[in-house]
């Protein structure tokens, strides 16, 4: 006879054994799962043998939008150069639930190619891509589906399926983090920009489809009651910047007489918003004048300058900036700096336009180096404030933003791992640039450096080390290379230690990486004292025993501690 206790004991042992088996299976398969995840990340963010042998020169994208069904289907023609030995396969990125429906190698026989999905965001296409030995090929791809919806654009990626106040469709795409392959097939990496792009968007009548670049043609199909809008981009463009906006738009045209001649300006706002848009966009002309004077010519004269009202806050789409700041100053009506200066200009107009120089013209080769794009662009806010309201107000704005630096993770991420680093690559990187400006002690040279930077790296893809070397050269050995290790590759803020002794004060850096050296501006008894400080204690004769107070400049990103 089996007692209740015995039945409980047997069942408990059996359950325990099952748990042990499950645990062992998890342990056994976790490493394999981890490898698969790492493999998918490397496929997404790093170069590989299916990518390295070809270089995109042009995209020609044709898309039909079914607004009621939230569907799109289209074709993309990719013209590419062969730059290495082909393994007979190339990788095309297209994220689920979008589907690749056909692949053809252009030529006399228009050969269809076999393809297969290798994971949730990529396909392998097989073929003899350089059979004629021309060193180039043209690939034609067809695709269809419903792109993933962006639920919190622009921070998550996808298409925003919105409606305006009259209930009409209002669509836009934001895909900086998730990648352009969320809506069309492409080589979705930041280190391979096309030299030009043609965009043809077909939408139902009464709607306007806006793309990057300049309008090429507009054709109405009377039978289907649709309109095809074609846009031409004549400059290199990074993939996440290729965009569309669909809505009941009103168009306003203007122009700016700039350093390189006449720059066409166009504003697209929802119908009924013309008055508010016209008033708010008066800020554009003085902003362009400021940026051209301080950081160099607008980089895309051939493609014009556009601002398009979008159903999300904003994005730096090249030549077609997304605007959703509700036609008010600040950041959705707030001042991120807490200084009051941030309410004197429209944050989205200024920040996203600043990206035309840093991010769109100068593009980071990996999201790990996002500080190049976001740090310098965030500093354009301070530059604009300086142009319009003076240096004191601009510095007040910059100092105020120190309070929103998190110091949680390094601003620079790990290359090849889809790692953009901390969100501090915005404001901490901008304060690093402000620190650099402060210790250069020469505003004319600082702005000359920025103009040289935007000229040297115009329309180029660069890595972090390249920009670091450029900045080191301009600072004339004022800082050590460890300056960038400190501010970009650690989360720590250096601490200036002042140690009092019978001989006076000795200063050194604590909480700093080895080799860190940087001059600082101290205020001692009302006097300005510049001191070059390293991680080794150095006596400072200017700081006497009778010094009653010492303060570190607010324009240097460091803390101070008295010992």
RODO-2510 file (C-alpha; in nm, 4 decimals, decimal comma):
residues 563
     n   res          X          Y          Z
     1     x     0,0000     0,0000     0,0000
     2     x     0,1405     0,3379    -0,1024
     3     x     0,0833     0,6106     0,1492
     4     x     0,0095     0,9720     0,0633
     5     x     0,3562     1,0657     0,1856
     6     x     0,5174     0,8034    -0,0406
     7     x     0,3187     0,9268    -0,3421
     8     x     0,4289     1,2854    -0,2611
     9     x     0,7919     1,1741    -0,2286
    10     x     0,7931     0,9851    -0,5635
    11     x     0,6233     1,2708    -0,7489
    12     x     0,8625     1,5243    -0,5925
    13     x     1,1668     1,3213    -0,6977
    14     x     1,0291     1,2877    -1,0510
    15     x     0,9688     1,6639    -1,0677
    16     x     1,3183     1,7295    -0,9370
    17     x     1,4706     1,4995    -1,2006
    18     x     1,2729     1,6723    -1,4772
    19     x     1,3986     2,0103    -1,3552
    20     x     1,7569     1,8817    -1,3540
    21     x     1,7193     1,7572    -1,7121
    22     x     1,5689     2,0898    -1,8226
    23     x     1,8497     2,2782    -1,6502
    24     x     2,1145     2,0661    -1,8257
    25     x     1,9442     2,1205    -2,1612
    26     x     1,9378     2,4963    -2,1039
    27     x     2,3048     2,4959    -2,0067
    28     x     2,3875     2,2888    -2,3118
    29     x     2,1999     2,5081    -2,5581
    30     x     2,2563     2,8546    -2,4095
    31     x     2,6070     2,8915    -2,5593
    32     x     2,4752     2,7932    -2,9005
    33     x     2,1905     3,0417    -2,8648
    34     x     2,4349     3,3104    -2,7592
    35     x     2,6492     3,2401    -3,0628
    36     x     2,3455     3,2623    -3,2896
    37     x     2,2521     3,5967    -3,1412
    38     x     2,6071     3,7269    -3,1758
    39     x     2,6137     3,5967    -3,5325
    40     x     2,2948     3,7791    -3,6236
    41     x     2,4294     4,1012    -3,4719
    42     x     2,7496     4,0710    -3,6727
    43     x     2,5471     4,0072    -3,9869
    44     x     2,3482     4,3203    -3,9135
    45     x     2,6218     4,5585    -3,8020
    46     x     2,9589     4,4358    -3,9288
    47     x     3,1145     4,3659    -4,2636
    48     x     3,1237     4,0069    -4,3896
    49     x     3,2169     3,8096    -4,6987
    50     x     2,8721     3,8590    -4,8534
    51     x     2,9094     4,2372    -4,8277
    52     x     3,2741     4,3288    -4,8580
    53     x     3,3172     4,2490    -5,2292
    54     x     3,0606     4,4989    -5,3658
    55     x     2,9993     4,8703    -5,3253
    56     x     2,6632     5,0384    -5,3854
    57     x     2,6708     5,3304    -5,6280
    58     x     2,3007     5,3982    -5,6803
    59     x     1,9517     5,3017    -5,5613
    60     x     1,6435     5,3534    -5,7785
    61     x     1,3411     5,2888    -5,5606
    62     x     0,9812     5,2583    -5,6856
    63     x     0,7060     5,2081    -5,4259
    64     x     0,3266     5,1823    -5,4458
    65     x     0,1516     5,2693    -5,1183
    66     x    -0,1825     5,1085    -5,0285
    67     x    -0,2791     5,3399    -4,7442
    68     x    -0,6031     5,1700    -4,6393
    69     x    -0,4406     4,8257    -4,6098
    70     x    -0,1116     4,9601    -4,4695
    71     x     0,0713     4,7769    -4,7443
    72     x     0,3446     4,8699    -4,9836
    73     x     0,5003     4,6907    -5,2764
    74     x     0,7761     4,7989    -5,5013
    75     x     1,1024     4,7475    -5,6782
    76     x     1,4531     4,8632    -5,6104
    77     x     1,7335     4,8688    -5,8632
    78     x     2,0825     4,8579    -5,7143
    79     x     2,3760     4,9578    -5,9302
    80     x     2,6990     4,8368    -5,7694
    81     x     3,0708     4,8071    -5,8336
    82     x     3,2673     4,4879    -5,7783
    83     x     3,5543     4,5782    -5,5436
    84     x     3,6702     4,2312    -5,4396
    85     x     3,6468     3,8628    -5,5225
    86     x     3,2845     3,7525    -5,5301
    87     x     3,1936     3,4359    -5,3366
    88     x     2,8920     3,3969    -5,5659
    89     x     2,6500     3,5265    -5,3057
    90     x     2,5543     3,8670    -5,1701
    91     x     2,3535     3,9711    -4,8687
    92     x     2,0456     4,1892    -4,8976
    93     x     1,8777     4,3150    -4,5836
    94     x     1,4989     4,3240    -4,5554
    95     x     1,3317     4,2872    -4,2192
    96     x     1,0258     4,0791    -4,1459
    97     x     0,7376     4,1058    -4,2062
    98     x     0,8544     4,2574    -4,5372
    99     x     0,9220     3,9930    -4,8015
   100     x     1,1581     3,9741    -5,0965
   101     x     0,9509     3,8469    -5,3904
   102     x     1,2000     3,8476    -5,6775
   103     x     1,5616     3,9040    -5,7753
   104     x     1,6949     3,9570    -6,1261
   105     x     2,0395     4,0355    -6,2600
   106     x     1,9992     4,3006    -6,5267
   107     x     2,1455     4,2262    -6,8669
   108     x     2,0536     4,0985    -7,2071
   109     x     1,8815     3,7880    -7,0645
   110     x     1,7618     3,9413    -6,7349
   111     x     1,8606     3,6308    -6,5421
   112     x     1,6442     3,5475    -6,2387
   113     x     1,8439     3,4662    -5,9274
   114     x     1,7777     3,2247    -5,6441
   115     x     1,7525     3,3659    -5,2942
   116     x     1,6756     3,2476    -4,9428
   117     x     1,6041     3,4127    -4,6113
   118     x     1,8869     3,3530    -4,3619
   119     x     1,7286     3,5199    -4,0582
   120     x     1,4621     3,7700    -3,9649
   121     x     1,6308     4,0588    -4,1412
   122     x     1,8450     3,9313    -4,4308
   123     x     1,8533     3,7257    -4,7497
   124     x     2,1322     3,5584    -4,9448
   125     x     2,1128     3,5969    -5,3223
   126     x     2,3215     3,3641    -5,5404
   127     x     2,4561     3,4440    -5,8836
   128     x     2,7473     3,5167    -6,1134
   129     x     2,7383     3,8900    -6,0618
   130     x     3,0343     3,9836    -6,2792
   131     x     3,0054     3,7299    -6,5583
   132     x     3,0865     3,9906    -6,8217
   133     x     3,3942     4,1069    -6,6339
   134     x     3,2788     4,4702    -6,6327
   135     x     3,3524     4,5228    -6,2659
   136     x     2,9918     4,6181    -6,2000
   137     x     2,6401     4,4766    -6,1938
   138     x     2,2799     4,5907    -6,1662
   139     x     2,0472     4,4009    -5,9359
   140     x     1,6702     4,4388    -5,9546
   141     x     1,4648     4,3358    -5,6522
   142     x     1,0911     4,3259    -5,5912
   143     x     0,9369     4,3330    -5,2448
   144     x     0,6067     4,3709    -5,0613
   145     x     0,4474     4,3663    -4,7190
   146     x     0,3466     4,5771    -4,4234
   147     x     0,6504     4,7396    -4,2604
   148     x     0,6815     4,7214    -3,8840
   149     x     0,4994     5,0015    -3,7063
   150     x     0,7015     5,2522    -3,5063
   151     x     0,5198     5,2800    -3,1766
   152     x     0,7420     5,5525    -3,0321
   153     x     0,9118     5,7223    -3,3247
   154     x     1,1780     5,8359    -3,3711
   155     x     1,3290     5,6303    -3,0857
   156     x     1,1974     5,2984    -3,2109
   157     x     1,2038     5,2276    -3,5811
   158     x     0,9444     5,1662    -3,8488
   159     x     0,6559     5,3386    -4,0212
   160     x     0,4225     5,5757    -3,8397
   161     x     0,0678     5,5046    -3,9595
   162     x    -0,1075     5,8180    -3,8373
   163     x    -0,4047     6,0309    -3,9383
   164     x    -0,4368     6,4071    -3,9344
   165     x    -0,7124     6,6010    -3,7563
   166     x    -0,9414     6,5523    -4,0557
   167     x    -0,8953     6,1751    -4,0505
   168     x    -0,6740     6,1604    -4,3587
   169     x    -0,3780     5,9257    -4,3777
   170     x    -0,0472     6,0727    -4,2600
   171     x     0,2492     5,8400    -4,2937
   172     x     0,6210     5,8770    -4,2378
   173     x     0,9160     5,6501    -4,1673
   174     x     1,1829     5,6794    -3,8961
   175     x     1,4513     5,4113    -3,8991
   176     x     1,7801     5,5471    -3,7630
   177     x     1,8267     5,2670    -3,5099
   178     x     1,6459     4,9794    -3,6803
   179     x     1,7761     5,0526    -4,0308
   180     x     1,6295     5,1277    -4,3738
   181     x     1,5768     4,7557    -4,4365
   182     x     1,2673     4,7855    -4,2177
   183     x     1,0867     4,9034    -4,5324
   184     x     1,2930     4,8329    -4,8462
   185     x     1,5691     4,5865    -4,9484
   186     x     1,9181     4,7341    -4,9316
   187     x     2,2725     4,6882    -4,8088
   188     x     2,1858     4,8192    -4,4657
   189     x     2,5179     4,9325    -4,3214
   190     x     2,6436     5,2837    -4,2436
   191     x     2,9766     5,2308    -4,4197
   192     x     2,8337     5,2012    -4,7737
   193     x     2,6427     5,5054    -4,8955
   194     x     2,5033     5,5304    -5,2492
   195     x     2,6312     5,8202    -5,4568
   196     x     2,2791     5,9019    -5,5709
   197     x     1,9182     5,7892    -5,5189
   198     x     1,5999     5,8156    -5,7243
   199     x     1,2693     5,7780    -5,5378
   200     x     0,9328     5,7223    -5,7120
   201     x     0,6349     5,7078    -5,4772
   202     x     0,2797     5,6326    -5,5955
   203     x    -0,0077     5,7374    -5,3675
   204     x    -0,3848     5,7875    -5,4035
   205     x    -0,5032     6,1173    -5,5473
   206     x    -0,5296     6,4126    -5,3101
   207     x    -0,2197     6,2925    -5,1256
   208     x     0,1373     6,4181    -5,1621
   209     x     0,4424     6,1945    -5,1257
   210     x     0,7603     6,3785    -5,0267
   211     x     1,1087     6,2315    -5,0515
   212     x     1,4687     6,3437    -5,0245
   213     x     1,6315     6,5701    -5,2787
   214     x     1,4688     6,7768    -5,5507
   215     x     1,1411     6,6985    -5,7307
   216     x     1,2036     6,5346    -6,0674
   217     x     0,8530     6,4782    -6,1989
   218     x     0,4899     6,4332    -6,0945
   219     x     0,2552     6,2116    -6,2970
   220     x    -0,1192     6,1597    -6,2408
   221     x    -0,2766     5,8286    -6,3489
   222     x    -0,6354     5,9128    -6,4337
   223     x    -0,7476     5,5507    -6,4623
   224     x    -0,6108     5,4433    -6,1217
   225     x    -0,6604     5,7840    -5,9592
   226     x    -0,3064     5,7875    -5,8262
   227     x    -0,0128     6,0268    -5,8447
   228     x     0,3522     5,9294    -5,8740
   229     x     0,6002     6,1725    -5,7213
   230     x     0,9632     6,1262    -5,8259
   231     x     1,2533     6,2741    -5,6289
   232     x     1,6202     6,2821    -5,7179
   233     x     1,9096     6,2871    -5,4666
   234     x     2,2343     6,3906    -5,6361
   235     x     2,4643     6,3593    -5,3346
   236     x     2,5722     6,0619    -5,1232
   237     x     2,3124     5,9764    -4,8595
   238     x     2,3219     5,7356    -4,5678
   239     x     2,0565     5,4661    -4,5705
   240     x     1,8498     5,5614    -4,2650
   241     x     1,8074     5,9087    -4,4138
   242     x     1,6233     5,7813    -4,7226
   243     x     1,2647     5,8597    -4,6365
   244     x     0,9065     5,9286    -4,7349
   245     x     0,6221     6,1420    -4,6015
   246     x     0,2644     6,0948    -4,7197
   247     x    -0,0173     6,3308    -4,6326
   248     x    -0,2454     6,6123    -4,7368
   249     x     0,0383     6,8628    -4,7583
   250     x     0,0553     7,2310    -4,8476
   251     x     0,3823     7,3511    -5,0009
   252     x     0,5618     7,6794    -4,9388
   253     x     0,8714     7,7740    -5,1376
   254     x     1,1569     8,0060    -5,0508
   255     x     1,5293     8,0383    -5,1123
   256     x     1,8467     8,1380    -4,9325
   257     x     2,1392     8,3288    -5,0813
   258     x     2,4294     8,1388    -4,9325
   259     x     2,8029     8,0930    -4,9665
   260     x     2,7648     7,8699    -5,2732
   261     x     2,4807     8,0549    -5,4399
   262     x     2,1040     8,0140    -5,4287
   263     x     1,9778     7,7335    -5,2065
   264     x     1,6162     7,6259    -5,2786
   265     x     1,4077     7,5954    -4,9600
   266     x     1,0709     7,4192    -4,9409
   267     x     0,8380     7,3675    -4,6475
   268     x     0,5658     7,1021    -4,6424
   269     x     0,3016     7,1368    -4,3710
   270     x    -0,0382     6,9759    -4,3295
   271     x    -0,3161     7,1686    -4,4985
   272     x    -0,4473     7,4285    -4,2568
   273     x    -0,1137     7,4716    -4,0796
   274     x     0,0317     7,7210    -4,3261
   275     x     0,0106     8,0237    -4,0957
   276     x     0,1847     7,8568    -3,8026
   277     x     0,4458     7,7003    -4,0287
   278     x     0,5244     8,0289    -4,1992
   279     x     0,5791     8,2017    -3,8643
   280     x     0,7887     7,9254    -3,7088
   281     x     1,0059     7,8602    -4,0108
   282     x     1,1268     8,2217    -4,0132
   283     x     1,4030     8,0827    -3,7929
   284     x     1,5528     7,8853    -4,0824
   285     x     1,7249     8,1660    -4,2739
   286     x     1,9204     8,3168    -3,9796
   287     x     2,0101     7,9635    -3,8706
   288     x     2,1530     7,8757    -4,2132
   289     x     2,3455     8,2037    -4,2168
   290     x     2,4906     8,1257    -3,8724
   291     x     2,5890     7,7697    -3,9582
   292     x     2,7467     7,8661    -4,2890
   293     x     2,9512     8,1351    -4,1167
   294     x     3,0619     7,9205    -3,8226
   295     x     3,0881     7,5651    -3,9587
   296     x     3,0979     7,5967    -4,3364
   297     x     2,8753     7,5881    -4,6457
   298     x     2,5543     7,3876    -4,6450
   299     x     2,6695     7,0492    -4,7812
   300     x     2,3836     6,9709    -5,0234
   301     x     2,3073     7,2712    -5,2447
   302     x     2,2136     7,0464    -5,5400
   303     x     1,9476     6,8719    -5,3314
   304     x     1,7963     7,1774    -5,1672
   305     x     1,6737     7,2191    -4,8102
   306     x     1,3307     7,0984    -4,6971
   307     x     1,1394     7,0776    -4,3724
   308     x     0,8414     6,8417    -4,3703
   309     x     0,5780     6,8223    -4,0975
   310     x     0,5879     6,4684    -3,9581
   311     x     0,3708     6,2642    -3,7184
   312     x     0,6622     6,2324    -3,4757
   313     x     0,9078     6,4704    -3,3097
   314     x     1,1848     6,4937    -3,5685
   315     x     1,4644     6,3301    -3,7649
   316     x     1,7600     6,4510    -3,9704
   317     x     1,6516     6,3061    -4,3049
   318     x     1,8965     6,4535    -4,5519
   319     x     1,7415     6,7379    -4,7489
   320     x     1,3955     6,6551    -4,6054
   321     x     1,4065     6,7142    -4,2299
   322     x     1,1204     6,5679    -4,0269
   323     x     0,9534     6,8287    -3,8073
   324     x     0,7016     6,7541    -3,5296
   325     x     0,7744     7,0127    -3,2610
   326     x     0,4176     7,1538    -3,2725
   327     x     0,5304     7,4890    -3,4107
   328     x     0,6766     7,6090    -3,0834
   329     x     1,0166     7,6900    -2,9383
   330     x     1,2175     7,4673    -2,7107
   331     x     1,1868     7,0899    -2,7068
   332     x     0,8104     7,0329    -2,7127
   333     x     0,7840     7,3625    -2,5273
   334     x     1,0506     7,2805    -2,2693
   335     x     1,4069     7,4041    -2,2191
   336     x     1,6397     7,1060    -2,1807
   337     x     1,9086     7,3311    -2,0339
   338     x     1,6935     7,4914    -1,7664
   339     x     1,8633     7,8218    -1,8496
   340     x     1,5736     7,9853    -2,0313
   341     x     1,7838     8,0164    -2,3484
   342     x     1,6418     7,6938    -2,4897
   343     x     1,3022     7,8601    -2,5237
   344     x     1,4426     8,1258    -2,7570
   345     x     1,4711     7,8889    -3,0570
   346     x     1,3034     7,5802    -3,2012
   347     x     1,5136     7,2848    -3,0866
   348     x     1,4023     7,0494    -3,3656
   349     x     1,4672     7,2960    -3,6480
   350     x     1,8155     7,3695    -3,5139
   351     x     1,9261     7,0232    -3,4031
   352     x     1,8005     6,8325    -3,7069
   353     x     1,9390     7,0958    -3,9441
   354     x     2,2754     7,0754    -3,7687
   355     x     2,2828     6,7100    -3,8707
   356     x     2,3122     6,8146    -4,2341
   357     x     2,6752     6,8931    -4,1537
   358     x     2,7379     6,6311    -3,8828
   359     x     2,5713     6,3006    -3,9598
   360     x     2,4520     6,3520    -4,3157
   361     x     2,7643     6,5017    -4,4743
   362     x     3,0120     6,3618    -4,2189
   363     x     2,8814     6,0124    -4,1398
   364     x     3,0098     5,7756    -3,8730
   365     x     3,1159     5,4389    -4,0133
   366     x     2,9631     5,2545    -3,7179
   367     x     2,6941     5,3399    -3,4633
   368     x     2,9683     5,3056    -3,2002
   369     x     3,0950     5,6450    -3,3211
   370     x     2,7566     5,8174    -3,2930
   371     x     2,9302     6,0829    -3,0802
   372     x     3,0668     6,2289    -3,4045
   373     x     2,7166     6,2898    -3,5341
   374     x     2,5295     6,3605    -3,2139
   375     x     2,7990     6,5399    -3,0149
   376     x     2,8876     6,7963    -3,2799
   377     x     2,5223     6,8386    -3,3778
   378     x     2,4223     6,8991    -3,0162
   379     x     2,6908     7,1662    -3,0019
   380     x     2,5339     7,3419    -3,3026
   381     x     2,2535     7,4375    -3,0631
   382     x     2,5087     7,6349    -2,8600
   383     x     2,6559     7,7825    -3,1796
   384     x     2,3120     7,9006    -3,2928
   385     x     2,2450     8,0549    -2,9508
   386     x     2,5803     8,2360    -2,9734
   387     x     2,5005     8,3769    -3,3177
   388     x     2,1583     8,5051    -3,2201
   389     x     2,1837     8,5910    -2,8512
   390     x     2,5534     8,6311    -2,7708
   391     x     2,8252     8,4226    -2,6122
   392     x     2,7094     8,4676    -2,2543
   393     x     2,3635     8,3298    -2,3322
   394     x     2,5104     8,0477    -2,5388
   395     x     2,7439     7,9440    -2,2589
   396     x     2,4573     7,9582    -2,0111
   397     x     2,2668     7,7152    -2,2354
   398     x     2,5647     7,4802    -2,2661
   399     x     2,6383     7,4813    -1,8921
   400     x     2,2735     7,4102    -1,8169
   401     x     2,2806     7,0916    -2,0197
   402     x     2,5440     6,9397    -1,7931
   403     x     2,2636     6,8497    -1,5520
   404     x     2,1182     6,6012    -1,8038
   405     x     2,4427     6,4075    -1,8556
   406     x     2,3954     6,0598    -1,7099
   407     x     2,7543     5,9277    -1,6879
   408     x     2,6049     5,5777    -1,6942
   409     x     2,8026     5,4167    -1,9788
   410     x     3,0766     5,5341    -2,2167
   411     x     2,9429     5,7528    -2,4997
   412     x     3,1330     5,5406    -2,7529
   413     x     3,0091     5,1867    -2,8079
   414     x     3,1803     4,8713    -2,9315
   415     x     3,2278     4,8705    -3,3120
   416     x     3,0593     4,5921    -3,5074
   417     x     2,8142     4,5080    -3,2286
   418     x     2,5179     4,7416    -3,2998
   419     x     2,6339     4,9313    -2,9905
   420     x     2,5745     5,3056    -3,0007
   421     x     2,7068     5,3612    -2,6497
   422     x     2,5286     5,5682    -2,3892
   423     x     2,2712     5,8325    -2,4719
   424     x     2,5445     6,0627    -2,3405
   425     x     2,6826     6,0596    -2,6939
   426     x     2,4542     6,3637    -2,7320
   427     x     2,5140     6,6022    -2,4437
   428     x     2,8304     6,4643    -2,2842
   429     x     3,0031     6,4552    -2,6222
   430     x     2,8859     6,8109    -2,6858
   431     x     3,0309     6,9170    -2,3496
   432     x     3,3556     6,7432    -2,4423
   433     x     3,3649     6,9652    -2,7528
   434     x     3,2864     7,2700    -2,5376
   435     x     3,5709     7,1703    -2,3048
   436     x     3,8024     7,1438    -2,6025
   437     x     3,6970     7,4884    -2,7190
   438     x     3,7569     7,6308    -2,3714
   439     x     4,1077     7,4925    -2,3359
   440     x     4,2007     7,5999    -2,6919
   441     x     4,1510     7,9591    -2,5671
   442     x     4,0997     8,0829    -2,9237
   443     x     3,7458     8,1022    -3,0639
   444     x     3,8631     8,1971    -3,4117
   445     x     4,0829     7,8894    -3,4256
   446     x     3,8017     7,6726    -3,2876
   447     x     3,5620     7,7797    -3,5619
   448     x     3,8361     7,7493    -3,8226
   449     x     3,8791     7,3918    -3,7004
   450     x     3,5070     7,3191    -3,7481
   451     x     3,5072     7,4693    -4,0978
   452     x     3,8147     7,2651    -4,1891
   453     x     3,6493     6,9549    -4,0470
   454     x     3,3302     6,9950    -4,2516
   455     x     3,5403     7,0623    -4,5621
   456     x     3,7942     6,7818    -4,5138
   457     x     3,5343     6,5157    -4,4373
   458     x     3,2544     6,6492    -4,6598
   459     x     3,0401     6,3617    -4,7907
   460     x     3,2709     6,1116    -4,6249
   461     x     3,2282     5,8141    -4,3939
   462     x     3,4726     5,8263    -4,1032
   463     x     3,5571     5,6387    -3,7858
   464     x     3,6194     5,7822    -3,4426
   465     x     3,9987     5,7633    -3,4508
   466     x     4,0110     5,9697    -3,7698
   467     x     3,8197     6,2545    -3,6053
   468     x     4,0254     6,2249    -3,2871
   469     x     4,3524     6,2630    -3,4823
   470     x     4,2096     6,5644    -3,6643
   471     x     4,1134     6,7341    -3,3362
   472     x     4,4492     6,6529    -3,1745
   473     x     4,6315     6,8164    -3,4651
   474     x     4,4294     7,1356    -3,4271
   475     x     4,4746     7,1614    -3,0521
   476     x     4,8531     7,1694    -3,0873
   477     x     4,9304     6,9065    -2,8255
   478     x     4,7328     7,0929    -2,5598
   479     x     4,5711     6,7633    -2,4648
   480     x     4,6891     6,4042    -2,4708
   481     x     4,5233     6,1287    -2,6785
   482     x     4,3912     5,9950    -2,3482
   483     x     4,1522     6,2935    -2,3511
   484     x     3,9256     6,0921    -2,5817
   485     x     3,9740     5,7712    -2,3848
   486     x     3,8502     5,9599    -2,0807
   487     x     3,5459     6,1294    -2,2252
   488     x     3,4377     5,8732    -2,4857
   489     x     3,5466     5,5330    -2,3628
   490     x     3,4746     5,5624    -1,9904
   491     x     3,1731     5,6927    -1,8042
   492     x     3,3898     5,8653    -1,5435
   493     x     3,4281     6,2405    -1,5061
   494     x     3,7868     6,3408    -1,4168
   495     x     3,8265     6,4964    -1,0731
   496     x     4,0736     6,7778    -1,0188
   497     x     4,2352     6,7231    -0,6800
   498     x     4,3912     7,0139    -0,4918
   499     x     4,6126     6,8977    -0,2094
   500     x     4,7219     7,1598     0,0416
   501     x     5,0580     7,1306     0,2104
   502     x     5,3150     7,3519     0,3820
   503     x     5,4566     7,4400     0,0398
   504     x     5,1214     7,5464    -0,1081
   505     x     4,8931     7,3518    -0,3399
   506     x     4,9646     7,0505    -0,5612
   507     x     4,7136     6,9526    -0,8330
   508     x     4,6510     6,6267    -1,0172
   509     x     4,3738     6,4336    -1,1891
   510     x     4,1914     6,1568    -1,0070
   511     x     3,9239     5,9276    -1,1561
   512     x     4,1176     5,9541    -1,4808
   513     x     4,2635     5,7098    -1,7325
   514     x     4,6431     5,6617    -1,7502
   515     x     4,8133     5,9358    -1,9482
   516     x     4,5270     6,1827    -1,9145
   517     x     4,6532     6,5406    -1,9419
   518     x     4,4467     6,8551    -1,9803
   519     x     4,4810     7,2221    -1,8872
   520     x     4,2113     7,3736    -1,6689
   521     x     4,0958     7,7217    -1,5880
   522     x     4,0758     7,7985    -1,2175
   523     x     3,9408     8,1089    -1,0502
   524     x     4,1466     8,1847    -0,7388
   525     x     4,0700     8,4938    -0,5339
   526     x     3,9189     8,6587    -0,8375
   527     x     4,2158     8,5772    -1,0645
   528     x     4,2166     8,3474    -1,3686
   529     x     4,4789     8,0763    -1,3364
   530     x     4,5491     7,8267    -1,6155
   531     x     4,7153     7,5049    -1,5038
   532     x     4,8151     7,2025    -1,7119
   533     x     4,7321     6,8979    -1,5037
   534     x     4,8231     6,5299    -1,5367
   535     x     4,7675     6,2304    -1,3122
   536     x     5,0871     6,3117    -1,1211
   537     x     5,0832     6,5858    -0,8498
   538     x     5,2423     6,9139    -0,9584
   539     x     5,2922     7,2195    -0,7295
   540     x     5,1226     7,5357    -0,8528
   541     x     5,2938     7,8553    -0,7414
   542     x     4,9987     8,0745    -0,8421
   543     x     4,7883     7,9061    -0,5737
   544     x     4,9270     8,0378    -0,2468
   545     x     4,8639     7,9185     0,1069
   546     x     4,6607     8,2307     0,1700
   547     x     4,4243     8,1574    -0,1188
   548     x     4,0771     8,1682     0,0326
   549     x     3,8800     8,0061    -0,2445
   550     x     3,9387     7,8239    -0,5723
   551     x     3,6755     7,7433    -0,8334
   552     x     3,6943     7,5324    -1,1499
   553     x     3,5603     7,6850    -1,4716
   554     x     3,2031     7,5768    -1,5494
   555     x     3,3043     7,5344    -1,9139
   556     x     3,5291     7,2361    -1,8465
   557     x     3,3697     6,8958    -1,7955
   558     x     3,5381     6,7947    -1,4707
   559     x     3,4775     6,8003    -1,0971
   560     x     3,6973     6,9461    -0,8231
   561     x     3,7928     6,8076    -0,4832
   562     x     3,9948     6,9633    -0,2029
   563     x     4,2196     6,7423     0,0094
***
